[in-house]
Amino acid sequence: MTHKSSSETPQGSLADQLTAPADKPFMDAARALLRVGYLFGNDPGRPYHAHGLTLAQLDVLSALARADDARLNCSEIAKRTLITKGGITGILDRLEARGLVKRVPSRDDRRSTLVRLSAKGIEFFRKLYPEVARSNRQIFETAFRPDQMKQFRELIALLIECLETE
């Protein structure tokens, strides 16, 4: 017969012991959301990986491609992406080394630098973006029926709105 010491935990994991039953579905949902984000972005089969890009680099290229005047400063890139202002510089350095973006001095503010897609970057994005769109569609169509996809988009939009207003 084994004797349990008082330092051994009772039944369940430490996390289970510390989570109120009413909070468990929310903890599970948050963890699932993080896992989906990780799996979605890090799947080696994603098209941007085949082109030697990280998800963060694709995010920056996409932000520049969506910009009305096709130029953004670092603060604007940070606001439009999932990247901190501190992380933008290294990403831009790598994209610039590949010839995909150019930094240009701002005409309005000499202290500011604007970033734009280079001609090579525009051509690269024209090739890559439809591949990413097809890949996204394939993932979602495999997971959801059309009515579920609509509901998923609406629920995600509500969650984003809630988090952005806090």
C-alpha positions in Angstrom: 0.0 0.0 0.0 1.4 3.4 -1.0 1.3 6.3 1.4 0.6 9.7 -0.1 2.6 12.6 1.4 0.8 15.8 2.1 2.8 17.5 -0.7 1.3 15.3 -3.4 -1.5 16.9 -5.3 -5.0 15.6 -5.1 -6.8 14.3 -8.2 -6.4 16.2 -11.4 -3.7 18.5 -12.7 -2.6 21.6 -10.9 -4.3 23.7 -13.6 -7.6 21.7 -13.1 -7.4 22.3 -9.3 -6.9 26.0 -9.8 -9.7 26.4 -12.4 -13.3 27.0 -11.2 -15.6 24.6 -13.1 -17.5 27.7 -14.5 -14.2 29.0 -15.9 -13.1 25.8 -17.6 -14.9 26.3 -20.9 -13.4 29.7 -21.3 -9.9 28.5 -20.5 -10.4 25.6 -23.0 -11.6 28.1 -25.6 -8.7 30.4 -25.1 -6.2 27.6 -25.3 -7.9 26.2 -28.4 -7.7 29.7 -30.0 -4.0 29.9 -29.3 -3.5 26.4 -30.7 -5.4 27.2 -33.9 -3.3 30.4 -34.4 -0.1 28.4 -33.9 -1.1 25.6 -36.2 -2.5 27.9 -38.9 0.6 30.0 -39.0 3.3 27.4 -38.5 2.0 24.6 -40.8 5.0 23.9 -43.1 2.6 23.4 -46.0 1.6 27.0 -45.9 2.6 28.8 -49.2 4.7 31.5 -47.6 7.0 28.9 -46.0 7.7 27.5 -49.5 8.8 31.0 -50.5 11.1 31.4 -47.4 8.9 33.8 -45.5 7.6 33.8 -42.0 4.1 34.6 -41.1 5.3 38.0 -39.7 7.0 38.9 -43.0 3.8 37.9 -44.9 1.8 40.1 -42.5 4.1 43.1 -43.3 3.9 42.6 -47.0 0.1 42.2 -46.8 -0.2 45.4 -44.8 1.8 47.3 -47.4 -0.2 45.9 -50.2 -3.5 46.9 -48.4 -2.3 50.5 -47.8 -4.1 53.1 -49.8 -1.0 55.0 -50.8 1.2 51.9 -50.8 3.5 53.3 -48.1 3.4 53.1 -44.3 5.7 54.2 -41.6 6.8 51.7 -38.9 4.1 52.7 -36.4 1.4 52.3 -39.0 2.8 48.8 -39.9 2.8 47.8 -36.2 -0.9 49.0 -35.9 -1.9 47.0 -39.0 -0.1 43.8 -38.2 0.5 41.4 -35.3 4.0 42.7 -34.8 5.4 45.1 -32.1 7.1 48.3 -33.2 10.4 46.8 -31.9 10.0 43.7 -34.0 9.3 45.6 -37.2 12.9 46.7 -37.9 14.3 43.2 -38.1 11.5 42.1 -40.3 12.0 45.1 -42.6 15.8 44.4 -42.7 15.2 40.9 -43.9 12.5 41.9 -46.5 14.8 44.7 -47.7 17.7 42.3 -48.1 15.6 40.2 -50.3 14.6 43.3 -52.4 10.9 43.0 -51.5 10.6 46.4 -49.7 12.2 49.8 -49.9 12.6 52.4 -47.2 12.1 55.9 -48.4 12.4 59.2 -46.4 9.1 60.9 -45.7 8.5 64.1 -47.6 6.3 65.4 -44.8 8.5 64.5 -41.8 12.3 64.3 -42.3 12.6 62.2 -39.1 10.2 59.5 -40.5 10.9 56.7 -42.9 8.2 55.2 -45.1 8.2 51.6 -46.3 6.8 50.5 -49.6 6.8 47.3 -51.7 9.6 47.4 -54.3 8.8 46.4 -57.9 10.2 42.9 -57.1 8.0 42.9 -53.9 4.9 43.8 -55.9 5.6 41.0 -58.4 6.4 38.5 -55.6 3.2 39.5 -53.8 1.1 39.1 -56.9 2.3 35.5 -57.2 2.1 34.6 -53.5 -1.1 36.2 -52.3 -3.5 34.1 -54.5 -1.6 30.9 -53.2 -2.2 32.0 -49.6 -5.9 32.8 -50.4 -6.4 29.3 -51.9 -4.6 27.7 -49.0 -6.8 29.6 -46.5 -9.9 28.6 -48.4 -8.9 24.9 -48.5 -8.4 24.9 -44.7 -11.7 26.6 -43.9 -13.7 24.5 -46.5 -12.2 21.4 -45.0 -13.2 22.4 -41.5 -16.6 24.2 -42.0 -19.7 24.0 -44.0 -20.6 27.4 -45.6 -23.2 28.2 -42.9 -20.6 27.4 -40.2 -18.0 29.5 -41.9 -20.4 32.5 -41.9 -21.1 31.9 -38.2 -17.4 31.5 -37.4 -16.5 34.8 -39.2 -19.3 36.6 -37.2 -18.1 35.1 -33.9 -14.5 35.9 -34.5 -15.5 39.5 -35.5 -17.4 39.9 -32.2 -14.4 38.6 -30.2 -12.0 41.0 -32.1 -14.3 43.9 -31.5 -14.6 43.1 -27.8 -10.8 42.8 -27.4 -10.0 46.0 -29.5 -12.4 48.1 -27.4 -10.9 47.1 -24.1 
